[in-house]
Amino acid sequence: MPHDHRFRFGVQLSHTNDGASWAALVRKVEDLGFDCVYIPDHFGDQFGPISALTAAADATEHLRVGTLVFDNDYRHPVVLAKEIATLDVLSGGRVEFGLGAGWMTTDYQQSGLAHDPAGVRIDRMEEAITVYKGVFSGEPFDFAGEHYTISGLRGAPRPVQTPHPPLLIGGGGKRVLSIAAREADIVSINPNLKAGAIGIEVAADATADATDRKVGWVRDAAGDRFDDIELSALVFACIVTDDRQGMAENMAPMFGITPDDVLEMPHTWIGSTDEIVDSLRAHRERWGFSHFVVQGGALEPIAPIVAALAGT
């Protein structure tokens, strides 16, 4: 069914001090009206995604759980498919499956995993998507590609959600966004991270003009299924303030962009609660964004925004 484009909100968390505080935090996320909790997939100071998401699902009743995003290079797709399907069963069908080709250079350097050229990593992710969908089907599945070979595998358990948990793919480059447009249920429009690290240059690739271009790539590649896709944006800064213009003028020089760029980009929220609410409605009107994911530190400041917009 086509996506109805009602607002949904998620929060990205990484860790807490212990299990009790993690359970309390995700329950708070649920109580504040957020739809989903996400966790990244890196080798630094964060919980392991599968264990953390399982605990989050167990501690809550309705909160959806997902990743932003699993790095395809870290796990064979048959192995991860079983974990995702199991989590979907145990959570009662609350998983959102975020997948990416890998981008953070330090993860590869520190782990010793081969850091293949971007084109190879993207090829491998595209094959993996086919494997995931085949394994999730629960039917005997064969696949022969350059990177993966599957022979007569029947995936078990089958996920609760059919035909599979919603697939979320994010990116900032044309090829990844085009794959996402053809294959994903949720497409996250991001700055391009081809440099392998986050620097000030990403701001120039997060402007309204850059977002116009990226949504155009998704629309072109998606064709008739464009209206079925939920468009998402990861929000890097949420600043609730009565001095919207002054804050933008202070921030703009740090990133080499204009204050108007700061205020218009979907990845930065600045202003009063009412001003941000109006901005998000404008973002949905201009680009189709209805799914936003904020950082953990913004949980309480933006709760009134979530209360005003979630489900509308």
Secondary structure, 3 states (H helix, E strand, C coil): CCCCCCCEEEEECCCCCCHHHHHHHHHHHHHCCCCEEEECCCCCCCCCHHHHHHHHHHHCCCCEEEECCEEHHHCCHHHHHHHHHHHHHHCCCCEEEEEECCCCHHHHHHHCCCCCCHHHHHHHHHHHHHHHHHHHCCCEEEEECCCCEEEEEECCCCCCCCCCCCEEEEECCHHHHHHHHHHCCEEEECCCCCCCCCCHHHHHHCCHHHHHHHHHHHHHHHHHHHHHCEEEEECCEEEECCCHHHHHHHHHHHHCCCHHHHHHCCCEEEECHHHHHHHHHHHHHHHCEEEEEEEHHHCCCCHHHHHHHCCC
